[in-house]
């Protein structure tokens, strides 16, 4: 263990002195109720401001997400049911996907396109996760 520096020793001593000090001495004639009320107002204001900032950031994220078309949406417009079937058939042998045993021939075109869309969405999400 390293030897504590002078500043660390000073801070530790000051902290201990403040902890040991009686409340009356800390307050020195100030009204404890008034100080507590002022601190509560300050805390409430800080919480409200933090909430507003989180909400603004969330709204900005949603707006950006809606404004930028995902590649899966673009790909869905340009893909045929046959292409989607081929993609899903190849994906059944791809270790990145865990597909339950499905009979592709028994699926309707709509089901195949929905599955294709979901898989592309997962691809987009995983590639965005790697980019960060």
N, C-alpha and C positions, 0 to 999 in steps of 0.2 A: 504494500500500500504506500502511496506517495505522501510526503509530508504536506499538510495543508498550508496554503499560502497565507500571507498576512491578511489579505482582503477576505478570504474565506473565514478565517478565525474571527475577524472583526464582524462580519455579517452574522455569523453564528452567535457571537456574544450579544449583539444588538437584538437579534431575534429572541434570544432567551430572556433578555432584560424586558422586552415588550410583553412577552408572555407572562412573566412574573409580576409585572406592574399591576396594581389594583385598578379596577375600572374607573373609579373616581379620578384618579390621577391622569388616566388616559383622556378622559372627557374634559377635564379642567374647566368646569363651569358651563359646559355646553349642555343643552337639553337632549338627552338620549332619545326620547320619543321623536323629537323633531329631526334629529340626524337619521333615525331609522326610516322615517317617512320620506325624507329626501332621497335616501338610498333606494327605497322601494320604487319611487318615481323614476329614478335614473335606470334601475334595472328593468322596469316595465318598458321604458322607452327603447332601451337597447334591444330587448327581445322583439319588440315590434319592428324595429329597423332591420334586424337580422331576418325576420320573417318576410319582410318586403323584398329584401335582396334575394333571398332564396326563391321566392315566387317569381321575381323578375328573371332570374337565371333560368328557372324551369320553363317559363313562357318563351324565352329566347331560344332555348333548346328545342322546344316543340315546334316553334315557327321555322327554325332552320331545318328541322327534320321534315316538315311538311313541304317546305319550299324546294328542297332538293329531292328529285325523284330517285328512288333507289334503283340499282341496276336490275333487280328482280322485276320491278314494275315495267321497266323498259323491255326486258327480255320476254315477259309474259305477252306483251303486245305482238311480238315478232315470232312467237314459237307456235308450231302446229302441234296437234295432239300426237302425231307420229313421232315428231322430234322429242316431245316430252316423254313418250313411251321409251324411246331409245335411251334417253338420259337416265330415267328411273331404272331401266334394266341394267345399265352399266353401274349405277350407284349401288345396286344390290350386292355387287362384288367389291365395293369400295369400303375400306375399313373406316373411313370418316363417317359413314352413315350406318346406323343400326336400323334396318328395316325389318319389320315383322314379315314372316313368310306371306307374300301376296302373289296372287295369280294375276299378272298384268293383263292377261287376255280377258279376265272377268271384270275388269274395272272399266267404267264408262270413261269417255273422253274427259268429261268434267272432273271426275275423280283423279284422273292422271294429271290433268292440268293443275288441280289444287295441290296435289302431292309435289309436283314439279315446282310450283310457286313456293311452297313451304321449304323445300330443300334449297332453293336459290336464296331464300331469305336467310336461312341458317348459314349458307356460304358467305353472304354479305356480312352478316353479324360477326362471324369468326374472322373474316379478313379485316374488318374494322378493329376488332379486338387486338389483332397482331400488329396493326399499324400504330397503335398508341404506345 
